[in-house]
Structures are given as structure tokens and as C-alpha cells.
């Protein structure tokens, strides 16, 4: 017995070591390394490269003139320096607590960090992740608290005639209790899907942590796919491993709003939730804020809490769904029914700032009651995580 | 209204285009491209590189002498050829239907395919994925059939004093029915975690598809984490984004077997499952096969179906848990209670082939009843997906 066992361990060791070191050519280099003062050192082994650069959302942005599009802000790019061992490195300035993403550019080509297995996909870009600890980013960490469950759930949409996937967060204790919970419907932006709020938005961590701190009511969070022609996120549908593209799937032309009741009905028939206005909330970012605005005005008796995060406001030109007719009358009905919270949040440099300002002027003029939160920065996941962590504690009180 | 809308769309387009093209330097190149005859063309844009190579599990393996370890088989490596546009390419031979993984080696450094967002992590290696359609790999695709749910579920292990995560698959219809379901406990190998059977093993797709074809009973599948010192997979625990390493976490020393009842108890208290031997199965690959062997013999009244996929058989030297004492007596009790299926599967070139052969000789000598399945190939996910798809239809009949 013992001899056979030793063979197993020697071979297992062998397998692990060679699969790591030789087969896939990764190196035993620490990158990224968060230093004591919260600067971060990035390292990349490339003895023969001519240039190694780094780009990431923590670097100062660069203004660049783009023909036909005016001035555009692009993430900064910095150069790494090579040492005698062929390891290139760069140490950032001291960073605020946040979840950051980055990638390398080696001789002009994007490369992921071979020493960091943590990645996130945004539309069709993959970037590496790291987190700087602190009071805000603590909400984005998995902490040693009770954890809710995250469910990849399929439903059938009658109105769209399609099997579609959504993500459901159920709070800690959901399985053990007999309690009916309130529900937040949380919608993604253009290019996102039913995974975006979990991966880029850290929604389950934010919920777990706010509930553990007693700052949020235990609630379900339902994250549907807002691209109504899609079954599910790329790689998760019957399209197989076909690459996501930048064609916008059927969005913002009314069918998300028109088919939304299929989602609410499915959730209320399949999960233990409260089926009443005061226990329903809807919020979303960018296109999802647009969907939240129009769904909540379309069904004025359905949602007591509405959150518009960096929202698009106005319907697409040529979008002639009945959802976009009589907007003013529908808003009047909605606001006359006094939603408890109608929250508008946007960053000072967001390209939708003016559209939101005009919408607020309209609401002010009509004396419709809403709450406004203005942050620094623009149209970024950093802001949307902050908005979610501020919105959640207002719900279901 | 319309003017503001146009601004939104122009900017959204702008954002998408520039985030793709300029910020992250990806290229509009098709890679991998599955050709009509099921050969595959791989492309990589690198005008200044000196060599671009490809490694993947579909290339003929190379025998290599490794000092101290004897002859070892490594995945093959092939050279790509550069065209005048700086695009390197390679076309494979015609491939059998299967899920494959690959990565590039550019001037000696591993690079993922920037034109393929689909990746899988195995321990600390990331590789790109593609699928060749066919009768077996059809089971690994998301097809247009009813889909079960996949739940990231936490439980508290009393015996380990730890909050831990596991994955639960519930079959289509679980939410709507009042039926109690049978359960398969499905265990991963060394270096894996509670995500491995879903990502590398395609377990939810295999279950959905076999259930849709009427070849499998609707069942729950519970995939725990067999590294008992871990809360959860890398990046999903309170350790944060610390990189997985090749140190083996507390495994194969008895504590997985000793704490397994915490998992069964949690599942039976929190999910609608049948609580009887004839409705419980356990199976696993490699280390998970070892766990399945020892858990099922330790609790001879618990599992009516046992699957050992490329299993390690014998306890680790120095593992002195009571789980590994009186093995022969315990096996006698288990086999005397006549499990319906005791299934042993292994590939002809697996390094555990001899250990399994010896174990079968022992079972033969004792006239214990089991079923044996021998495949081509070795210790690979390709085999484990095949074994799962053959094991599932035998359960709960």
C-alpha cells in the first residue's frame, strides 16, 4: 500500500509542478504586490521584450483627440523598467481603497498578467483585478460573515418566446426560514449581461456585508439580462463559445420593458418573496437606469423604490414602442402614487450628466419628489458599486 | 429629447469602440476558427515577435526526460507561421468532437488568445477554450433544453469550524415541484475546488442534456470543496485575491471523510431531497475518487451508488485518521450491504492504472461486486467528463 501511495504523491507533485512551470510557462513572480503604503508593484517577466507597459483604471487618464469624436479620455499607460533578470516592474502611487483592473502591453500587444489568475470580463475585454483594502472596498471583499447564495436561474419568457437566464441572490438564512423577502431588481448597462453586477459590480459581496453590518434588510436581488435577444451571457447560451461582439443586441427599443412582467411573475412564483409594491425595488446603471425609469413609470403600482445610476433618460430615436408614448402622463401617475425613494445618482464628469440635469429640472418643475446624489468621476463601475452600496440601505425600511 | 439621445448613442458607441480597440489593444481577428472539416485555425497578431507557438491538449504529447522524475509526457507545442500582415497562424489536424484548451507562447512567454474571451482556470493556469461539435461534446454544450439551476451555496461545517462554499445543481422544475429528489455528491481532484466540476467538468450541461434526453433521472448534484482547510475557491474566500499556490491544502489525511456528514446534513436540511440510501450517490475523480471510496466505506448505509473515476486508492503515508484503519473490515461491511452500482473507471495510460488494477484484484479475490470501465488516455478532464456522462445514467433507476 505505502509504495503505491508514494508513487501517487510523487506523480501528483510531478503533475502539478510541470503543469505549472513547464507546460504553461508561468513564472513564480509576485504580481501585483500591494505594498504597505498601498502603492502597488506590477511585475512581468519578458527578457526579450523591447517595451512593457501597463494600463489600468487607477492611472491618470489621458485626453486624446479622436477624429470625428472630439476629445476623448483614455486610461493612462505607463512604462515598466527591466532589471538584470528580465523582470519588468512598475510601482504605482499610493492608491485609495478600491477594486482596480489592469493589463500589460508588451511590444504593443495586450497581455494579461500570468501571475494573477483573477480576471473580469467587460463586454469582450478581459482585465486582471486587484483590491486595495479600506472602508469602502471592504464591502467588495468576501469577509467572514454569513453569505447569501448566488443562483444561475433560467426562466421562460412568454413575451419573448425564449429560455433566458438571470442571476438571483438570496440572503443568508433564506433556505432555513419561512419568511417572505422583499426584492430588488438590479439591471446592467449596455454591453453587460446577467453576470455583470456579480462580477464587476460585486453585488453579492456588497449585500452580504451590508446585511452583516445591519445596514440592509435581508432581500433577494434579481439580475436579469437586459439584451432581450440574448438567452444568456456569452458562452452560457446555445450559441456556444461564439465571441461577444460590439453589435448592441435588441436594447432600448421597448421590449425589455414590455417583457419585464415575465421576470417578476417567474420570481414571485418560484421564490419566497413579498408580492406587494412596498417590497419591490428596481435600479440599474446606464441603460439599466433607463430600463428602471421606464419600467417603473409603466407599472406605477409595482415599485416603491427606484434607483437611476448614471442613467440614460430618453428613448432612442425611432423607438416607437408604446412604452415611450405619453411619458409625461405616465410619470405623473407614478409620482402621484408617491414612491418612497426615487434616487438619481451621477458623476460630475459623466457624459450623461446634462441629460440627468435636464430630467431633474423637469421633475423639479413638476414638484415630483426625488433624491439626488452627485459623485466625483464618470461612467464607471467604481461609481456604480458606490451607488449600489448607498442605495441598498434606503430600501424596505 | 432626440438630441440628447443621439449624444448618448454616439458616446456609447464611442465608449464601446475605444474600450475595445484602443484601450485594451485587442484585434479583430478570428481565433480560434473551427473549419468545416473540424480542423481549427489559430491566429495571433504579433508583427514584431520572433516566434509564436501554440500548446494545447489536442496536440500529440511529447515524451521528455525530466531529471529525477524519469520520462514525463508533456503537451505538444507547434510553431505558427507569420503572414505579411503580422498575423501568425496554425491550422490543426481534423479534431474529434471534444472541449479543448490551448494557449500561445510568444517569444517564450505564455499568452492567452486576445480574440477569445472564454477561459478556464485549472489550479493556477488559465487556458482558452473551444469546442468541436459532435455526439459526445453535444453533452457539454448549452443546448436549447430545459436548464437546471446552479447555486453557489455556503454552509457551516461544525466539525471544521468553518464557513465553506459548495456548488449545488438543481434539476429543471425543482422550484415548481413538490417532489423530493435523489442526490449525487460529486467530488473534485487535487488542485480543484467547488468550481472544478462546473467549469472543467461541464457538469450542469451534462446533467441538463442527459435529463432532456430521458437518460438521467432528475437529481441534485452537490459539489463540495475537498480541500478542507479552504473556505472556498481562490478569490471567493476571505483570503481575498491571493493567488492559488501549489501547496496542497489539508487533503487526504482523513478530515474530508470525517467532516462529510456536515455536508450531507446541510443538504438534507436545506434542499428538497430524499433522505435514504437508495437515493444517494457519491463519485469523484482522482483525489475525489479516493474520498468517494473512503467516505462510502466509512458510512456503508449511506450510498447506494459509488463512482471511482481515475481514483487514488490508498491512504497517504502517515495519514493516521481512524478513517484509514480497518479498511478491509469496513469494505466487507460495505459490499455485504450490496451497493447497486460500484463503478471503477480509468484510462489505460493513467499513472494510477496499477493501483486500480491491484484494488480490482482485491475486490475480485473477495468476490465483491463492481463494474469496470476502461478507456483510452490518462488522467484528464476529457476522460472525467466521459466518465460522468456514463455514470449518471446508471443512477437512481
Interface residues (C-beta under 8 A of the other chain):
Chain A: X1 X2 X4 X5 X6 X7 X8 X9 X10 X11 X12 X14 X15 X16 X17 X18 X19 X20 X22 X23 X24 X25 X26 X45 X46 X48 X49 X50 X55 X66 X69 X72 X74 X75 X103 X105 X106 X107 X108 X109 X110 X111 X112 X114 X115 X116 X117 X118 X119 X121 X122 X123 X124 X125 X126 X127 X129 X130 X131 X133 X141 X142 X143 X144 X146 X147 X148 X149 X150 X151 X152 X153 X154 X163 X165 X172 X175 X176 X190 X191 X231 X232 X234 X235 X236 X237 X238 X240 X241 X243 X244 X246 X248 X269 X270 X271 X312 X313 X314 X315 X316 X317 X351 X352 X354 X355 X358 X379
Chain B: X1 X2 X4 X5 X6 X7 X8 X9 X10 X11 X12 X14 X15 X16 X17 X18 X19 X20 X22 X23 X24 X25 X26 X45 X46 X48 X49 X50 X55 X66 X69 X72 X74 X75 X103 X105 X106 X107 X108 X109 X110 X111 X112 X114 X115 X116 X117 X118 X119 X121 X122 X123 X124 X125 X126 X127 X129 X130 X131 X133 X141 X142 X143 X144 X146 X147 X148 X149 X150 X151 X152 X153 X154 X163 X165 X172 X175 X176 X190 X191 X231 X232 X234 X235 X236 X237 X238 X240 X241 X243 X244 X246 X248 X269 X270 X271 X312 X313 X314 X315 X316 X317 X351 X352 X354 X355 X358 X379
